[in-house]
Amino acid sequence: SSLQFLGAFTGATTGGYLYGHHGGPALFAFCGVLLALWLVLAITMKAPAAVRTKMYHIQEMETGKASGLSRELASLPGVHEALVLVGEGVAYLKVDMKGFDETRVVQLLEGEV
């Protein structure tokens, strides 16, 4: 949020200076250059992975066992991130649906693996 305000301040200051000292065409040209730079930067960006958040209810367990379960879940194919919250009795997984095997997750959570 602070960076947004800093950006608005810098943009307003720069725009005001350019318009006041060099006129509207200079301000328009400056904005065009900034737009071109942003487009070059945007073209080189990689699209973020399409992940979904899945929530599973878990049995009561000790904190140490929960951290081990979290590591095991995170090591499964298609799982980007795993968080086990013992106090809430849930496990949150960020998964890529390509390559994600929900049956393995359920087996781990039920203690079958």
N, C-alpha and C positions, 0 to 999 in steps of 0.2 A: 504494500500500500504506500509506503514511504517513497519507493522508487517511482510509483505512478505520479505522485505529487511532484517529485523532482523532475520527471519527464514533462509534465504539464508546465511547470515553471520554466524549464529550459526552452521548451518549444515556444511559449508565449514571449519570453525575453528575446530569443533569437528572431522570431517572426516580427516582433515589434521593431527591433533594431533594423532588420533588413528593409522593412516597409518604410520606416522613417527616414533612413539614409539613402536607400537605393531604389525605392518605389516598388509598386506591385509586380512588375515583370521579374525583378530579381527574386522576390519572395516566391513567385510561381516557379521559377527555374530551380531554386533551392529545394522546394518541395518535390519537384520532379526528380532531382538527383537522389534525394532521400528515398523516394519510391523505387527508383531503379536499384539502389543498393539493397533495399528490403526484398525486392523480387529475386535478386541474385542469391541472397541469403536463404530465402524461403524455398527456392528450387533445390538447394543442396540439402535441405532438411529431410530426415528419414521419418516416415509415418510411424506413429507409436503402435506398439503391438495391440491387437484387439483382444483385450482380456475381459473376463467377467468375474464378478465376485460371487463365490458360493459360500453358503453358511451351513454348517452341520452341527447338530447337537451332539455333545460328548458326555460320557459318563464321568462321575466324580473321580478325580485322581490327584496325586501329589504334584506339586509344582515341578519337581525334577523330572518326573515322568512326562509332564506336559511339554517341557522344553525338548525332550527327546522325540516326542510325537511330532512336534512342530518341525524338527529337523528332518524326520522321516517323510513327512508330508511334502516338505519343500523339495525333497530329492526325487519325487515322482515325476515322470514325464508329463509335460504340459502345465506343471504347477510353477508359477513365477514367484509366489510369496505365500507363506503360511503363518498364521497367527492363532495360537491356542490360548483362550482365556478361561482359566480354570474357574474363577469366581462367577463367570457368567454361564459356564457350561457350554461354550460354543467354540468352534474352530472356523476361522475365516480363511478362505483360499482365493487367491487371484490366479485364475487359470486361463490358458489359451485353449480354446475348445478343440483346436487341431492337436491331436496327440494326447488329449486328456482322457484318462481311464477312470471313470467314477467308481467302477466296481472295486478297483484297488484301494481307493480312498475309503470306501465303506468297509472293506475288509480290515484295513488298518485301524479304523475307528472302533470296530467291533472286536478287535483283538484276535482276528483270525489269521493274521500274517505274522 
